[in-house]
Amino acid sequence: MVGCKLDAEVLQMVMVMPPNADEESKARHIHDRAAGAAAADRFDAMPEWKKKLYVIIFESDTPAGKAFDVALLVAIFLSVVVVMLESVPVVRARFHDQLIAAEWVLTVLFTLEYVARLLCAPSPLRYARSFFGLIDLLSIIPTYLSLFVLDAHYLIIVRALRLLRVFRIFKLAHFLREGDVLVAALRASRAKITVFLAAVMTTVVVMGTLMYLIEGEEHGFNSIPESVYWAIVTLTTVGYGDIAPETVMGRMVASVIMIMGYGIIAVPTGIFSIELSQAASRAHSKTCPQCNFSESDAEASYCRRCGCRLH
């Protein structure tokens, strides 16, 4: 028998992939399925108390799990409000001690929660390296860092990102799927947008240098970096007005940059819109079980090629 022999599980993983998936998607799918199977084995080997703790902390299907998640969202919201109120001088002067106490109480609770997540996770390292795992860690570090660095506790505002769990807790899976479509569109358009941004950066450097030569220090363009800053502000149509050209030639160049700004705004929007449309089409497409034709119409009930019913 020539080549490598696939075991039954890997073969099954390949068979469940859609026929139009590329090799990278297939490899990622197989890796995710294998990692999930390994995590399931580790979960089965855990003690009962860890399993119960895992269900409460990581799942929201049970009353206890949903109650925990809702309480967590309330605590996160309160912690963000505390940080915001502490930045208001009048409130800080009157309730400084109470705000600091509330901040430390919430931080201790979040620390215990993070330790509990590491303790009951089937793969602690995988959780720690995940998006929410990193956010959970970053949300408790600033308070402890404030013991050594002044005003570091304001970075606690990163806890607001933890509110994204609301989509999982309240079963808003549709929103998560649409989020995946956005991410797929961004990934597909990153090469085009990178080239576009490189062209924009080259343009602002050239235009900024040109304005430095035309206007000079006597008109506020004191250096090339400062002139490049002006070019970026002008090209993006922000226009702070802290620096303005005074010569006729400088104003002509500024007019060209302003007109270019409107066109530049439209380019990345068009690139992303096309990729978003294609990603949405792929996400909502249906594959015919009879002829493997990919139907892009999400409302289609029958295959347009062979007439077989779509599921």
C-alpha positions in Angstrom: 0.0 0.0 0.0 1.5 3.3 -1.1 1.6 6.4 1.0 0.6 7.1 4.6 -2.3 5.3 6.1 -5.0 7.5 7.6 -6.8 6.2 10.7 -10.5 6.1 10.8 -11.0 9.3 12.8 -8.8 11.5 10.5 -10.6 10.0 7.5 -13.9 10.9 9.0 -12.8 14.4 9.7 -11.8 14.8 6.0 -15.1 13.4 4.8 -17.2 15.9 6.8 -15.4 18.8 5.2 -17.3 20.7 2.4 -16.1 19.8 -1.1 -15.0 23.3 -1.9 -12.7 23.7 1.1 -9.1 24.4 0.4 -6.2 22.4 1.8 -5.4 24.9 4.6 -9.0 24.9 5.8 -9.0 21.1 5.8 -5.8 21.0 7.8 -7.1 23.5 10.3 -10.4 21.6 10.6 -8.5 18.3 11.2 -6.3 20.0 13.8 -9.3 21.5 15.6 -11.2 18.2 15.7 -8.1 16.3 17.0 -7.5 19.0 19.6 -11.1 18.8 20.7 -11.0 15.0 20.9 -7.9 15.2 23.1 -9.5 17.8 25.4 -12.6 15.5 25.7 -10.4 12.7 26.8 -8.7 14.9 29.4 -12.2 16.1 30.6 -13.3 12.4 31.1 -10.2 11.8 33.2 -10.9 14.7 35.6 -12.3 14.3 39.1 -16.0 14.8 39.5 -15.6 18.1 41.4 -13.6 19.6 38.5 -16.2 18.5 36.0 -18.9 20.2 38.0 -16.8 23.3 38.3 -16.1 23.3 34.6 -19.8 23.1 33.8 -20.5 26.1 36.0 -17.7 28.3 34.8 -17.3 27.4 31.1 -20.9 26.3 30.2 -24.1 28.3 30.3 -26.6 25.5 29.5 -27.3 24.8 33.2 -29.1 27.2 35.6 -25.9 27.3 37.8 -23.7 28.0 34.7 -26.0 30.8 33.4 -26.3 32.4 36.9 -22.5 32.4 37.2 -22.1 34.0 33.7 -24.7 36.6 34.4 -23.2 37.5 37.7 -19.8 37.7 36.0 -21.2 40.1 33.4 -22.6 42.3 36.2 -19.3 42.3 38.0 -17.4 43.2 34.8 -19.8 46.0 34.1 -19.5 47.4 37.7 -15.7 47.3 37.5 -15.7 49.3 34.2 -18.1 51.8 35.9 -15.8 52.1 38.9 -12.8 52.9 36.7 -14.7 55.5 34.7 -16.0 57.2 37.9 -12.5 57.3 39.4 -11.4 59.4 36.4 -13.9 62.1 37.3 -12.2 64.6 39.6 -15.3 65.5 41.6 -16.3 61.8 42.2 -12.7 60.8 43.0 -12.3 63.6 45.6 -15.5 62.5 47.4 -15.5 58.7 47.0 -11.8 57.8 46.5 -11.5 55.3 49.3 -14.8 53.5 48.4 -13.8 53.3 44.7 -10.4 51.9 45.6 -11.9 49.3 47.9 -14.5 48.3 45.3 -11.8 48.0 42.7 -9.7 45.7 44.9 -12.7 43.5 45.8 -13.6 43.0 42.2 -10.0 42.3 41.3 -9.7 39.6 44.0 -12.9 38.1 42.7 -11.6 38.1 39.1 -8.3 36.6 40.3 -10.1 33.7 42.0 -12.2 33.2 38.9 -9.1 33.1 36.6 -7.4 30.6 38.9 -10.6 28.5 39.0 -10.7 28.5 35.2 -7.1 27.3 35.0 -7.8 24.7 37.6 -10.8 23.1 35.9 -9.9 23.6 32.2 -9.1 20.3 30.4 -6.2 22.1 28.9 -5.1 25.0 31.1 -2.4 26.1 28.6 -4.8 26.2 25.8 -7.3 28.3 27.8 -4.5 30.7 29.0 -3.4 31.3 25.3 -6.9 31.8 24.0 -8.4 35.2 23.3 -10.6 35.2 26.4 -7.8 33.6 28.5 -5.5 36.5 27.6 -8.2 39.1 28.3 -9.0 37.5 31.7 -5.3 37.7 32.6 -4.9 41.3 31.4 -8.0 42.4 33.3 -6.4 41.6 36.6 -2.8 42.6 36.1 -3.3 46.5 36.1 -4.6 46.6 39.7 -1.6 44.7 41.0 0.7 46.8 38.7 -0.7 50.0 40.2 1.2 49.1 43.4 4.4 49.9 41.5 3.3 52.1 38.6 1.1 55.2 39.1 -2.3 55.3 37.3 -1.7 51.8 35.9 -5.1 50.7 37.3 -6.8 52.7 34.6 -5.8 50.0 32.2 -8.5 47.9 33.9 -10.8 49.3 31.2 -9.7 46.3 29.2 -12.2 44.4 31.2 -14.9 45.8 28.9 -13.7 43.2 26.3 -14.9 40.5 28.7 -18.4 41.7 28.0 -18.2 39.9 24.7 -19.1 36.8 26.5 -22.7 38.0 26.4 -23.0 36.5 22.9 -22.2 33.0 24.2 -24.1 33.3 27.4 -27.4 34.4 25.8 -27.0 32.0 22.9 -26.6 34.6 20.3 -24.8 32.2 18.0 -26.1 34.0 14.9 -24.0 37.1 15.9 -20.9 34.9 16.4 -21.4 33.4 13.0 -21.6 36.9 11.4 -18.5 37.8 13.4 -16.7 34.9 11.8 -17.8 36.3 8.4 -16.2 39.6 9.2 -13.0 38.0 10.3 -12.8 35.9 7.2 -13.3 39.0 5.0 -10.6 40.9 6.9 -8.2 37.9 6.4 -9.0 37.7 2.7 -8.5 41.4 2.1 -5.3 41.9 4.3 -2.9 41.6 1.4 -4.7 44.2 -0.7 -5.1 46.5 2.3 -1.4 46.1 3.2 -0.4 47.1 -0.3 -2.8 50.0 -0.1 -1.5 51.2 3.3 2.1 51.0 2.0 1.1 53.2 -1.0 -0.6 55.7 1.4 2.5 55.8 3.6 4.7 56.4 0.7 2.4 59.2 -0.5 2.4 61.0 2.8 6.2 60.8 3.1 6.6 62.3 -0.4 4.0 65.0 0.1 5.2 65.8 3.6 8.8 66.2 2.3 7.6 68.3 -0.6 5.7 70.6 1.7 8.7 71.0 3.9 10.7 72.2 0.9 8.0 74.5 -0.3 6.8 76.1 3.0 9.9 75.7 5.2 10.3 76.5 8.9 9.1 80.1 8.6 5.6 78.8 7.9 5.4 76.2 10.7 6.8 73.2 8.8 9.8 72.8 11.1 10.9 69.3 10.0 10.1 66.5 7.6 8.4 64.4 10.4 6.2 67.3 11.3 5.4 67.9 7.6 4.5 64.2 7.2 2.2 64.5 10.2 0.5 67.4 8.5 0.2 65.3 5.3 -1.5 62.5 7.2 -3.9 64.8 8.9 -4.8 66.5 5.6 -5.0 63.2 3.6 -7.4 61.7 6.1 -9.5 64.9 5.9 -9.2 65.5 9.7 -7.6 68.9 9.4 -6.7 70.0 12.9 -5.5 73.4 11.6 -2.5 73.6 13.8 -0.3 73.8 10.7 -1.4 75.4 7.4 0.4 76.3 4.2 0.7 80.0 3.4 2.3 80.0 0.0 0.4 79.6 -3.3 2.4 76.5 -4.2 1.9 75.0 -0.8 -1.9 75.5 -1.0 -2.0 73.9 -4.4 -0.2 70.8 -3.1 -2.6 70.8 -0.1 -5.6 71.0 -2.4 -4.3 67.9 -4.3 -3.8 66.0 -1.0 -7.3 66.9 0.1 -8.9 65.7 -3.1 -6.8 62.5 -2.9 -8.2 62.0 0.6 -11.7 61.4 -0.6 -10.6 58.8 -3.1 -8.3 57.1 -0.5 -11.2 56.7 1.9 -13.2 54.8 -0.7 -10.5 52.3 -1.7 -10.3 50.1 1.5 -14.1 50.3 1.8 -14.5 48.9 -1.6 -11.9 46.2 -1.0 -13.4 45.1 2.2 -17.0 45.2 0.9 -16.1 42.9 -2.0 -14.4 40.4 0.4 -17.3 40.7 2.9 -19.8 39.9 0.2 -17.8 36.8 -0.9 -17.3 35.6 2.6 -21.0 36.0 3.4 -21.8 34.1 0.3 -19.5 31.2 1.3 -20.8 31.2 4.9 -24.4 30.9 3.8 -23.9 28.6 0.9 -25.5 25.1 0.8 -23.8 22.0 -0.7 -26.0 19.7 -2.7 -25.7 16.1 -1.3 -26.3 14.7 -4.7 -24.0 16.6 -7.1 -21.9 18.6 -4.6 -22.9 21.8 -6.2 -22.4 24.9 -4.0 -25.6 26.9 -3.8 -25.0 30.5 -2.8 -28.6 31.5 -2.4 -29.3 31.0 1.4 -33.1 30.8 0.8 -32.8 28.0 -1.9 -34.6 24.8 -1.0 -33.5 22.8 -4.1 -30.3 22.4 -6.1 -30.4 24.5 -9.3 -28.3 21.9 -11.1 -29.9 18.5 -10.3 -33.1 19.5 -8.4 -32.2 17.6 -5.2 -33.6 18.9 -2.0 -31.0 21.0 0.0 -30.7 20.6 3.8 
